[in-house]
Amino acid sequence: MSEKERWAVFFKYYNDTEKQPLIQEITRKEEGIAMAADVISGFTADEVAFFHEMSVEKYELDMRAHAQEAEEIGEARGEARGRAEGEAKERARILNLLKRAGYDTQGIEAALKNSE
């Protein structure tokens, strides 16, 4: 088990009575985790509940922020795609109008390229 995995197991199962042998084994192997266990053992149940509540709230806020950012990126991509499609349709419409009016296709295309 990697150090990150040991930390994850510690935080996930610290209060789980069935997992205490595993937690004790981890704290024996990792000095930093043992120190964290000492600090946590000094917290009251209300403090632990508060920290958990704050953690959940932070996670939810982070998820909302990520969702908002993803939505904004998606909207920007959609707008760009829509603009490009609209410009292409307008260009084709103008080209067709000019062709029907009798203008030379090569001359129209050259003029359109020069206008960019």
PABAVO-5153 format. One record per residue (C-alpha): chain; y, x, z. Coordinates in Angstrom, 2 decimals, decimal comma, always signed. Layout:
% residues N
+-------+---------+---------+---------+
: torza :      c2 :      c1 :      c3 :
+-------+---------+---------+---------+
:     A :       Y :       X :       Z :
...
+-------+---------+---------+---------+
//
This chain:
% residues 116
+-------+---------+---------+---------+
: torza :      c2 :      c1 :      c3 :
+-------+---------+---------+---------+
:     A :   +0,00 :   +0,00 :   +0,00 :
:     A :   +3,41 :   +1,40 :   -0,97 :
:     A :   +6,31 :   +1,68 :   +1,46 :
:     A :   +8,05 :   -1,29 :   -0,18 :
:     A :   +4,90 :   -3,35 :   +0,11 :
:     A :   +4,56 :   -2,43 :   +3,80 :
:     A :   +8,14 :   -3,57 :   +4,42 :
:     A :   +7,51 :   -6,82 :   +2,55 :
:     A :   +4,33 :   -7,49 :   +4,55 :
:     A :   +6,14 :   -6,66 :   +7,78 :
:     A :   +8,99 :   -9,09 :   +7,13 :
:     A :   +6,73 :  -11,81 :   +5,80 :
:     A :   +4,16 :  -11,73 :   +8,59 :
:     A :   +6,04 :  -10,35 :  +11,60 :
:     A :   +5,81 :  -13,66 :  +13,50 :
:     A :   +2,36 :  -14,63 :  +12,23 :
:     A :   -0,05 :  -14,20 :  +15,18 :
:     A :   -3,05 :  -13,93 :  +12,86 :
:     A :   -1,46 :  -10,97 :  +11,06 :
:     A :   -0,51 :   -9,00 :  +14,19 :
:     A :   -3,29 :   -6,39 :  +13,73 :
:     A :   -1,92 :   -5,66 :  +10,26 :
:     A :   +1,66 :   -5,53 :  +11,55 :
:     A :   +0,63 :   -3,13 :  +14,33 :
:     A :   -1,14 :   -0,90 :  +11,82 :
:     A :   +1,95 :   -0,83 :   +9,60 :
:     A :   +4,28 :   -0,04 :  +12,51 :
:     A :   +2,01 :   +2,86 :  +13,54 :
:     A :   +2,22 :   +4,34 :  +10,03 :
:     A :   +5,93 :   +3,76 :   +9,34 :
:     A :   +8,51 :   +4,99 :  +11,82 :
:     A :  +11,30 :   +2,97 :  +10,18 :
:     A :   +9,27 :   -0,22 :  +10,37 :
:     A :   +8,40 :   +0,54 :  +14,00 :
:     A :  +12,11 :   +0,88 :  +14,76 :
:     A :  +12,81 :   -2,40 :  +12,98 :
:     A :  +10,06 :   -4,08 :  +15,03 :
:     A :  +11,71 :   -2,79 :  +18,23 :
:     A :  +15,07 :   -4,20 :  +17,15 :
:     A :  +13,59 :   -7,54 :  +16,09 :
:     A :  +11,68 :   -7,88 :  +19,34 :
:     A :  +15,07 :   -7,92 :  +21,12 :
:     A :  +16,26 :  -11,00 :  +19,21 :
:     A :  +15,95 :  -14,46 :  +20,67 :
:     A :  +14,12 :  -17,17 :  +18,75 :
:     A :  +17,50 :  -18,78 :  +17,98 :
:     A :  +18,81 :  -15,52 :  +16,54 :
:     A :  +15,71 :  -15,06 :  +14,39 :
:     A :  +16,06 :  -18,66 :  +13,16 :
:     A :  +19,74 :  -18,04 :  +12,39 :
:     A :  +18,94 :  -14,87 :  +10,42 :
:     A :  +16,26 :  -16,73 :   +8,49 :
:     A :  +18,67 :  -19,57 :   +7,75 :
:     A :  +21,29 :  -17,12 :   +6,55 :
:     A :  +18,73 :  -15,36 :   +4,39 :
:     A :  +17,67 :  -18,63 :   +2,79 :
:     A :  +21,29 :  -19,61 :   +2,23 :
:     A :  +22,10 :  -16,25 :   +0,64 :
:     A :  +19,05 :  -16,54 :   -1,61 :
:     A :  +20,11 :  -20,04 :   -2,71 :
:     A :  +23,67 :  -18,87 :   -3,41 :
:     A :  +22,35 :  -15,90 :   -5,39 :
:     A :  +20,09 :  -18,18 :   -7,42 :
:     A :  +22,99 :  -20,53 :   -8,16 :
:     A :  +25,14 :  -17,59 :   -9,24 :
:     A :  +22,37 :  -16,29 :  -11,51 :
:     A :  +21,88 :  -19,76 :  -12,99 :
:     A :  +25,62 :  -20,13 :  -13,58 :
:     A :  +25,77 :  -16,73 :  -15,26 :
:     A :  +22,77 :  -17,56 :  -17,45 :
:     A :  +24,36 :  -20,88 :  -18,40 :
:     A :  +27,63 :  -19,16 :  -19,35 :
:     A :  +25,78 :  -16,59 :  -21,45 :
:     A :  +23,80 :  -19,36 :  -23,16 :
:     A :  +26,96 :  -21,34 :  -23,87 :
:     A :  +28,71 :  -18,28 :  -25,31 :
:     A :  +25,72 :  -17,55 :  -27,57 :
:     A :  +25,55 :  -21,18 :  -28,66 :
:     A :  +29,27 :  -21,27 :  -29,40 :
:     A :  +29,06 :  -18,05 :  -31,42 :
:     A :  +26,06 :  -19,35 :  -33,35 :
:     A :  +27,81 :  -22,67 :  -33,96 :
:     A :  +30,97 :  -20,93 :  -35,17 :
:     A :  +28,98 :  -18,73 :  -37,56 :
:     A :  +27,10 :  -21,74 :  -38,93 :
:     A :  +30,32 :  -23,71 :  -39,31 :
:     A :  +32,03 :  -20,85 :  -41,13 :
:     A :  +29,05 :  -20,44 :  -43,46 :
:     A :  +29,04 :  -24,19 :  -44,25 :
:     A :  +32,79 :  -24,18 :  -44,87 :
:     A :  +32,50 :  -21,15 :  -47,13 :
:     A :  +29,69 :  -22,86 :  -49,11 :
:     A :  +31,76 :  -26,07 :  -49,36 :
:     A :  +34,79 :  -24,20 :  -50,70 :
:     A :  +32,60 :  -22,26 :  -53,14 :
:     A :  +31,10 :  -25,50 :  -54,46 :
:     A :  +34,54 :  -27,11 :  -54,83 :
:     A :  +35,82 :  -24,14 :  -56,78 :
:     A :  +32,72 :  -24,06 :  -59,00 :
:     A :  +33,15 :  -27,78 :  -59,77 :
:     A :  +36,79 :  -27,09 :  -60,60 :
:     A :  +35,58 :  -24,62 :  -63,23 :
:     A :  +36,29 :  -21,31 :  -61,56 :
:     A :  +34,04 :  -18,33 :  -62,35 :
:     A :  +31,36 :  -17,77 :  -59,63 :
:     A :  +31,74 :  -13,98 :  -59,66 :
:     A :  +35,51 :  -14,20 :  -59,41 :
:     A :  +35,26 :  -16,66 :  -56,52 :
:     A :  +32,82 :  -14,46 :  -54,64 :
:     A :  +35,01 :  -11,38 :  -55,19 :
:     A :  +38,06 :  -13,29 :  -53,93 :
:     A :  +36,14 :  -14,48 :  -50,87 :
:     A :  +35,00 :  -10,92 :  -50,07 :
:     A :  +38,59 :   -9,67 :  -50,39 :
:     A :  +39,82 :  -12,38 :  -48,03 :
:     A :  +37,62 :  -11,18 :  -45,16 :
+-------+---------+---------+---------+
//
